[in-house]
């Protein structure tokens, strides 16, 4: 198996962890190495001919399983419908104080949604005001619970303009960054993607979606609230809200409280970020990916030895 073929296998293996087949263009975009299109097409066709991978019309998979293709098509359709709601929600949330940018993350950013899908959001806030912004936004989420619409307000990942670079740098975080769909706050996302140019090391063929973000909306409510906290009191309040929130989440984790998906609730926090990590999701995913690749390469070596 050639190096390009191994990298195609690696790309399909990563998305296979999510039971998500890819089309030809997607495989190329998520390929971890640069290569010319002719070499890529020849390698992809060779893998199909040698039955290392399977083709179902325009989709490719490690598994000879038509259900995965049907699942993807259905999920793509559901995602298109859910994105209309996501745009409306983000249009409201960008008006909150200190919110500078909102993008869609998670499975929806990969154009997939099932019947239980959430609208996961990645939020950029003003410098040193993340915790004020988060507290105000989560007050709205409490109201959403009462209406049974909480899955539309999954404000999972916050980062502020003080430190826009994602600290963990691996194939998982690179994929999450390049698949973000910025909806509000064009300037904030220009700065964010510039700060995370390291993603090119993992996904050199991918292009980040800057053009999708609209200019951040202003509102009289937003301007008024920010004027109240653009001072030393605001600095103190943001620090206090950070400490209180971190303490509350640590207690939830220690008590092994579970979310509606049955995962132990956990959140990593800092002055300039807040991100969920239920059940060490990222570490477990990367370990599963490593083991999957070891197994696939081992199987290939055995087949060559025969």
C-alpha positions as CSV (number, residue, x, y, z in Angstrom):
1,X,0.0,0.0,0.0
2,X,1.4,3.4,-1.0
3,X,1.8,6.3,1.4
4,X,-1.2,8.1,-0.3
5,X,-3.3,5.0,0.0
6,X,-2.5,4.7,3.7
7,X,-3.5,8.3,4.2
8,X,-6.8,7.8,2.4
9,X,-7.4,4.8,4.7
10,X,-6.5,7.0,7.7
11,X,-9.0,9.7,6.6
12,X,-11.8,7.2,6.2
13,X,-10.9,5.5,9.5
14,X,-11.2,8.8,11.4
15,X,-14.7,9.4,10.1
16,X,-15.6,5.8,10.5
17,X,-15.4,6.4,14.2
18,X,-18.6,8.5,13.7
19,X,-20.1,6.0,11.2
20,X,-19.8,8.6,8.5
21,X,-18.8,7.7,4.9
22,X,-17.2,10.4,2.8
23,X,-17.4,11.4,-0.9
24,X,-14.3,11.9,-3.1
25,X,-14.0,15.6,-2.5
26,X,-14.3,15.2,1.3
27,X,-11.6,12.5,1.4
28,X,-9.2,14.9,-0.4
29,X,-10.1,17.8,1.9
30,X,-9.4,15.8,5.0
31,X,-6.3,14.0,3.7
32,X,-3.4,14.7,6.1
33,X,-0.9,15.2,3.3
34,X,-0.7,17.2,0.1
35,X,-0.8,15.4,-3.2
36,X,-1.8,16.1,-6.7
37,X,-5.2,15.2,-7.9
38,X,-4.1,12.5,-10.4
39,X,-2.2,10.6,-7.8
40,X,-5.1,10.9,-5.4
41,X,-7.7,9.6,-7.8
42,X,-5.5,6.7,-8.9
43,X,-4.8,5.7,-5.2
44,X,-8.5,6.0,-4.4
45,X,-9.5,3.8,-7.3
46,X,-6.8,1.3,-6.5
47,X,-8.1,0.9,-2.9
48,X,-11.6,0.2,-4.3
49,X,-10.4,-2.3,-6.8
50,X,-8.4,-4.1,-4.2
51,X,-11.4,-4.0,-1.8
52,X,-9.5,-2.2,0.9
53,X,-12.4,0.3,0.8
54,X,-16.0,0.2,-0.7
55,X,-17.7,2.5,-3.0
56,X,-21.5,3.2,-3.0
57,X,-22.1,5.6,-5.9
58,X,-20.4,8.8,-4.7
59,X,-19.6,7.6,-1.2
60,X,-16.7,5.7,0.1
61,X,-16.4,3.6,3.3
62,X,-14.2,1.1,5.1
63,X,-17.2,-1.1,5.6
64,X,-19.3,-2.9,3.0
65,X,-22.5,-1.6,4.6
66,X,-25.2,0.2,2.6
67,X,-26.9,1.2,5.8
68,X,-24.1,3.7,6.5
69,X,-24.8,5.5,3.2
70,X,-28.5,5.6,3.9
71,X,-27.9,6.9,7.4
72,X,-25.7,9.7,6.0
73,X,-28.1,10.8,3.3
74,X,-30.9,11.0,5.9
75,X,-28.7,12.8,8.3
76,X,-27.6,15.3,5.6
77,X,-31.2,16.1,4.9
78,X,-32.0,16.6,8.6
79,X,-28.9,18.9,9.0
80,X,-30.1,21.2,6.2
81,X,-33.4,21.6,8.0
82,X,-31.7,22.2,11.4
83,X,-29.3,24.8,10.0
84,X,-32.3,27.1,9.3
85,X,-33.1,27.0,13.0
86,X,-29.4,27.4,13.9
87,X,-29.2,30.6,11.9
88,X,-32.2,32.1,13.7
89,X,-30.8,31.1,17.1
90,X,-27.4,32.6,16.4
91,X,-29.1,35.8,15.1
92,X,-30.5,36.2,18.6
93,X,-27.5,35.2,20.6
94,X,-25.0,37.6,18.8
95,X,-27.0,40.5,20.3
96,X,-25.9,39.4,23.8
97,X,-23.3,41.6,25.6
98,X,-19.6,40.8,24.8
99,X,-20.5,38.1,22.2
100,X,-18.2,38.8,19.2
101,X,-18.7,35.6,17.1
102,X,-20.9,32.5,16.9
103,X,-20.3,29.4,14.8
104,X,-21.8,26.0,14.5
105,X,-19.7,23.0,15.7
106,X,-20.3,19.3,16.4
107,X,-22.0,17.0,14.0
108,X,-24.1,19.7,12.5
109,X,-21.0,21.4,11.2
110,X,-20.2,18.2,9.4
111,X,-23.7,18.4,7.7
112,X,-25.2,15.6,9.8
113,X,-28.0,15.4,12.3
114,X,-30.2,12.6,13.6
115,X,-33.5,12.8,15.4
116,X,-31.8,13.7,18.7
117,X,-29.4,16.2,17.3
118,X,-28.4,19.4,19.2
119,X,-27.3,22.7,17.8
120,X,-23.7,22.9,19.2
121,X,-22.3,26.4,19.2
122,X,-18.7,27.8,19.4
123,X,-18.7,31.2,20.8
124,X,-16.1,34.0,20.8
125,X,-16.4,36.7,23.4
126,X,-14.7,40.0,24.1
127,X,-11.4,39.9,26.0
128,X,-11.8,39.2,29.8
129,X,-15.6,39.1,29.6
130,X,-16.2,35.5,28.7
131,X,-17.8,34.6,32.0
132,X,-20.2,37.6,32.0
133,X,-21.3,36.7,28.5
134,X,-21.6,33.0,29.3
135,X,-23.7,33.7,32.4
136,X,-26.1,35.9,30.6
137,X,-26.5,33.5,27.7
138,X,-27.1,30.5,30.0
139,X,-29.8,32.4,31.8
140,X,-31.6,32.3,28.4
141,X,-30.9,28.6,28.2
142,X,-32.7,28.1,31.5
143,X,-35.8,29.6,29.9
144,X,-35.3,27.3,26.9
145,X,-35.5,24.3,29.2
146,X,-38.9,25.4,30.3
147,X,-40.0,25.5,26.7
148,X,-38.3,22.2,25.9
149,X,-36.0,23.8,23.4
150,X,-32.7,23.4,25.2
151,X,-31.2,21.3,22.4
152,X,-31.3,24.5,20.3
153,X,-29.0,26.3,22.7
154,X,-26.0,24.0,23.3
155,X,-23.5,26.8,23.9
156,X,-20.7,24.3,24.4
157,X,-17.4,25.9,23.7
158,X,-16.4,29.5,24.7
159,X,-13.2,31.3,24.0
160,X,-12.3,34.9,24.3
161,X,-10.3,37.3,22.2
162,X,-7.4,37.3,24.6
163,X,-6.4,33.7,23.6
164,X,-7.9,32.5,20.4
165,X,-5.5,29.6,19.7
166,X,-6.8,26.1,20.5
167,X,-4.2,24.6,22.9
168,X,-4.7,20.9,22.0
169,X,-3.4,20.4,18.5
170,X,-4.3,17.0,16.9
171,X,-6.4,15.6,14.1
172,X,-9.6,15.9,16.2
173,X,-9.2,19.6,17.1
174,X,-8.0,20.4,13.6
175,X,-11.1,18.8,12.1
176,X,-13.3,20.6,14.5
177,X,-11.7,24.0,13.7
178,X,-11.8,23.6,9.9
179,X,-15.4,22.4,9.9
180,X,-16.7,25.2,12.1
181,X,-19.5,27.1,10.3
182,X,-19.1,30.8,11.3
183,X,-22.6,32.4,11.2
184,X,-22.1,35.7,13.1
185,X,-19.0,37.8,13.6
186,X,-16.8,37.9,10.5
187,X,-14.0,39.9,12.1
188,X,-13.8,37.6,15.2
189,X,-13.5,34.5,13.0
190,X,-10.9,36.1,10.7
191,X,-8.7,36.5,13.9
192,X,-9.6,33.0,15.2
193,X,-8.7,31.2,12.0
194,X,-5.4,33.2,11.7
195,X,-4.6,32.2,15.3
196,X,-5.2,28.5,14.4
197,X,-3.2,28.3,11.2
198,X,-1.5,25.2,12.7
199,X,-4.5,23.2,11.4
200,X,-2.7,23.2,8.0
201,X,-0.2,20.8,9.5
202,X,-2.9,18.2,9.9
203,X,-5.3,19.1,7.0
204,X,-3.2,20.9,4.3
205,X,-5.9,20.7,1.7
206,X,-8.7,22.2,3.7
207,X,-10.0,25.8,3.4
208,X,-11.6,27.5,6.4
209,X,-15.1,29.0,5.9
210,X,-14.6,32.7,6.5
211,X,-17.1,33.9,3.9
212,X,-20.1,32.4,5.8
213,X,-19.9,34.7,8.8
214,X,-22.0,37.9,8.9
215,X,-20.9,41.1,10.7
216,X,-21.6,41.0,14.4
217,X,-24.9,42.6,15.1
218,X,-25.2,45.4,17.6
219,X,-28.2,46.2,19.8
220,X,-29.1,48.9,22.3
221,X,-29.3,46.3,25.0
222,X,-25.8,45.0,24.2
223,X,-24.3,48.5,24.1
224,X,-25.9,49.5,27.4
225,X,-24.9,46.4,29.4
226,X,-21.3,46.6,28.1
227,X,-21.1,50.2,29.2
228,X,-22.0,49.1,32.7
229,X,-19.2,46.5,32.9
230,X,-16.3,48.1,31.0
231,X,-14.6,49.0,34.2
232,X,-12.8,47.5,37.3
233,X,-16.1,46.1,38.6
234,X,-16.5,44.2,35.3
235,X,-13.1,42.7,35.7
236,X,-13.9,41.6,39.3
237,X,-17.3,40.2,38.3
238,X,-15.9,38.2,35.4
239,X,-13.3,36.6,37.7
240,X,-16.0,35.8,40.3
241,X,-18.3,34.2,37.8
242,X,-15.4,32.1,36.5
243,X,-14.6,30.8,40.0
244,X,-18.2,30.1,40.9
245,X,-18.9,28.3,37.6
246,X,-15.7,26.2,37.8
247,X,-16.5,25.2,41.4
248,X,-20.0,24.2,40.5
249,X,-18.9,22.1,37.5
250,X,-16.2,20.4,39.6
251,X,-18.8,19.4,42.1
252,X,-20.9,17.9,39.3
253,X,-18.0,15.9,38.0
254,X,-17.0,14.7,41.4
255,X,-20.6,13.6,42.1
256,X,-20.6,11.8,38.7
257,X,-23.7,13.6,37.6
258,X,-24.7,12.6,34.1
259,X,-26.2,14.5,31.2
260,X,-29.2,13.4,29.2
261,X,-26.9,11.3,27.0
262,X,-25.7,9.4,30.1
263,X,-22.2,10.9,30.1
264,X,-20.5,12.1,33.3
265,X,-20.7,15.9,33.2
266,X,-17.4,17.7,33.0
267,X,-16.1,21.1,31.9
268,X,-12.6,22.4,31.5
269,X,-12.4,26.1,32.5
270,X,-9.9,28.9,32.5
271,X,-10.1,32.7,32.5
272,X,-10.2,32.7,28.7
273,X,-12.1,29.5,27.8
274,X,-14.8,27.1,28.8
275,X,-15.2,23.7,27.1
276,X,-17.0,20.5,27.9
277,X,-15.2,17.2,28.1
278,X,-17.7,14.5,29.2
279,X,-15.9,11.3,30.0
280,X,-12.6,12.5,28.6
281,X,-14.2,12.4,25.1
282,X,-11.3,13.7,23.2
283,X,-8.7,11.5,24.8
284,X,-10.8,8.4,24.3
285,X,-11.5,9.3,20.7
286,X,-7.9,9.7,19.9
287,X,-7.1,6.4,21.6
288,X,-9.8,4.6,19.6
289,X,-8.4,6.2,16.4
290,X,-4.9,5.0,17.2
291,X,-6.0,1.5,17.9
292,X,-8.2,1.4,14.7
293,X,-5.2,2.5,12.5
294,X,-2.9,-0.1,14.2
295,X,-5.5,-2.8,13.4
296,X,-6.0,-1.7,9.8
297,X,-2.3,-1.5,9.1
298,X,-1.7,-4.8,10.8
299,X,-4.4,-6.5,8.7
300,X,-2.8,-5.0,5.5
301,X,0.6,-6.4,6.4
302,X,-0.9,-9.8,7.0
303,X,-2.7,-9.8,3.7
304,X,0.6,-8.9,1.9
305,X,2.4,-11.7,3.7
306,X,0.0,-14.3,2.4
